[in-house]
Each structure stands twice: as structure tokens, then as C-alpha cells.
Amino acid sequence: MRTDPAPAVRLIDEQLADEDAAHRLRALLMCVAGEFMINAYEGHWAWTVDPTSPLGGRWVVTGFPHPLGQRTHSVDVPGLSDEAVNTPPARIVDIVNRAVQLSGIRVFVS
């Protein structure tokens, strides 16, 4: 993942097509998408308080630097992974693309 994350994501996405266990799929999607966001965009995992969660909080990927110094947003990668499993096909690339959108780390020029 650290040296060349794109091929790793493609390889795992190919393997996910045959995955039957939803809980393992969810965990794999969450871990790989989260680690991709960390390695490709310099974020990190953090626990955030969430009173709506049965655990009182949730894990997010956060701390992304923005190329123009603007504020970025934490991303609920586990939540995105749950959504992906519930609306097949579940693909890491789709989770990462959505996470990048939600984080605000991309600069778009119009």
C-alpha cells in the first residue's frame, strides 16, 4: 500500500467479487480504503464522539493536509464501507472516491 496503492486496490477489488461473508467484506473494505486514504493523502485514524453510536463514538480518517491550506473534513470510512456492502457491487475504488469527495482534499479549478 505504501509504495504503490493503486495496484493493491485493483487486486483486492478483484478478490472482493468472490467474497461471501458480509462482515469480512465490510472489514476488508474499511481497512483497505482507510489505509489507502492514510497512505495516499496523509490522513490518520481517530476516534470521534458520536452519541448516536451504540459505542458512543466511531472511527474516522482525518487530518488530511489541503494543498491550499484550506480546512479538510473527517471521513467515516466504516460508514462508507457499510453503504458499499449494502449497495453492491462493493468496490474499494468507489469508497475511496467518495471519501476524497467528502474530505475536501482535492482542488478543483473552474
SVG drawing of the C-alpha trace seen along z (x, -y; Angstrom):
<svg xmlns="http://www.w3.org/2000/svg" viewBox="-28 -29 35 46">
<polyline fill="none" stroke="black" stroke-width="0.4" points="0.0,0.0 2.8,-2.4 4.8,-2.1 2.1,-1.8 -1.5,-1.8 -3.4,-1.8 -2.4,1.7 -3.1,3.0 -6.6,1.6 -7.3,3.1 -6.0,6.5 -8.2,6.5 -11.3,5.3 -10.8,8.3 -10.8,10.6 -13.9,9.0 -16.0,10.1 -15.9,13.6 -16.3,12.7 -19.4,14.2 -19.1,13.2 -20.6,9.7 -18.8,8.9 -15.4,9.9 -16.1,7.9 -17.1,4.8 -13.9,5.1 -11.7,5.6 -13.3,2.7 -12.9,0.4 -9.3,1.4 -8.1,1.1 -9.9,-2.1 -8.9,-3.7 -5.2,-2.7 -5.3,-4.0 -6.6,-7.4 -3.8,-7.4 -1.0,-6.4 -2.1,-8.4 -3.5,-11.5 -1.6,-11.6 -4.6,-11.2 -4.8,-9.1 -7.4,-7.1 -9.1,-8.9 -11.9,-8.1 -14.7,-10.7 -17.5,-11.0 -20.9,-10.1 -23.8,-9.9 -25.9,-8.1 -23.4,-5.2 -24.0,-2.3 -20.3,-2.6 -20.5,-6.3 -18.2,-7.1 -16.8,-5.9 -13.6,-5.7 -12.9,-8.2 -9.9,-9.0 -8.9,-12.7 -6.1,-15.1 -5.7,-15.5 -3.4,-18.4 -5.0,-20.5 -2.8,-21.8 -4.0,-25.3 -4.1,-25.2 -7.9,-25.0 -9.8,-23.0 -10.5,-19.4 -13.1,-17.1 -13.0,-13.8 -14.4,-10.8 -16.5,-8.0 -14.7,-5.2 -16.5,-2.4 -19.9,-4.0 -18.9,-4.3 -17.9,-0.6 -21.3,0.3 -23.0,-1.6 -20.9,0.2 -21.8,3.6 -25.5,2.7 -25.5,1.4 -23.4,3.8 -21.0,4.0 -18.8,3.2 -15.6,1.7 -12.7,0.0 -12.2,-2.4 -15.8,-3.7 -15.3,-4.1 -12.0,-5.9 -13.5,-8.3 -16.4,-9.1 -14.0,-9.6 -11.9,-12.0 -15.1,-14.0 -16.2,-14.2 -12.8,-15.1 -12.4,-18.2 -8.8,-17.5 -9.0,-17.9 -8.6,-21.3 -10.8,-21.8 -10.1,-24.7 -13.0,-26.1"/>
</svg>
